[in-house]
């Protein structure tokens, strides 16, 4: 940097392709965030669909603020050259984070800081899925800020900063298997402290919008390709190889999970297909820049099988891991790290022209196996212990308890925490609750917690029962006439009931549906 009569000018020279590659890579990783929001939203019930999109996006905002505030300094401070565990505060508030961090760099430090920021943001967004349908949003943001500081930043320093113990030991973790593991373990522990969702509200539960699940998976896959490829920091042979490894692992993972679901259900599950794709992508995160192409094909198959069966762990441990974070992110991340131990090749690692490593078992570096296992154990143990401490302390403090009330859970987080809705008819139903009529206990149509239009109020006796009990009616039990003819005011209860009675009297010959016909 030099000063002229008109001000300062920077004269450092960078590799333009490298700078562009990192900036585009950062943007693509950020694009994964709304994709994750769509995925989570589709997997939940519609009354909490918008809350999950909100919490994923807000987690990203919190992450960006924390990274600027002190996160980058704790994870990558250039003055923490041999701290082993965590960085220092030298780069607090991006202090002196501008141009080259060293003379050998081909990119400005701020480009690298922005790229790494997005990795932490997507990690925190994954964790936020633990709040599904029962977690308070503001306390969760407080939790994420603390968690990013004392969990993510130290572990990131271990493996990616030159002063970290795992980096110096030669552990192989290409694009962040650790972030998959800690997001899964952190979310799982958080779910344990939240407790299970109310069983009576989960009868035959299933995702409310599989199309949104598929859209979210597609966006994640799109962003994930550069998530892994751009981890080389510069466009080269290794980045292209990582791109293709990622794709192969996702393909075989999706096929395997889908086949396993067909074996038990005799249906080609779309949710199962998406789950398998994500497991393949997660497994490729730590390994795509280290293992051979045929190993990625095997990796996707193994990840699909192991993660599919790992979904049973939450039942054995009695933890309501609503988004299957442990199975699809934690277990798949472990699979990827272990494939580094077995199938990492020195000639793949050296494709960037600068990295030297003996690889894994495939290239006769047998010590890599115990190094990878020790690294996995350290990451999981540290994350679980620290996350549990944070949750325990927060849950006993006033005003930041982690869980909403039972009434709020029944109403849905969209109404309780957001005040807006993903679907307009959910708001109509919310207003109709205030009118004071309900036939939930009279009709059996809503067994799957899905709003359908198959059931109608049939008899005058139903209306009299409604009027006497003053219960509420869900969308599934309303005809179009009762929708359009009713007022949204809670003071019009009697008028609405009278209107329902009039409609029924005008249609006395409506045949009564049998139990079989009433099923959606």
Buried (B, 14 or more C-beta within 10 A) or exposed (E): EEEEEEEEEEEEEBEEEBBBBBBBBBBBBBBBBBBBBBBBBBBBBBBBBBBBBBBBBBBBBBBBEBBBBBBBBBBBBBEBEEBBEBBBEEBBEBEEBBBBBEEEBBBBBBBBBBBBBBBBBBBBBBBBBBBBBBBBBEBBBBBBBBBBBBBBBBBBBBBBBEBBBBBEEEBBBBBBBBBBBBBBBBBBBBBBBBEBBEEEBBEEBEBBBBEBBBBBBBBBBBBBBBBBBBBBBBBBEBBEBBBBBBBBBBBBBBBBBBBBBEEEEEEEBBBBBBBBBBBBBBBBBBBBBBBBEEBBBBBBBBBBBBBBEBBEBBEEEEBBBBBBBBBBBBBBBBBBBBBBBBBBBBEBBBBBEEBEBBBBBBBEBEEBBEBBBEBBEBBBEBBBEBBBEBBEEBBEEEEBEBBBEEEBBBBBBBBBBBEEBBBEBBBBBBEBBEBBBBBBEBBEBBEEBBBBBBBBBBEEEBBEBBBEBEBBBBBBBBBEBBEEBBEEEEEBBEBBBEBBBEBBEEEEEEEEBEEEEBEE
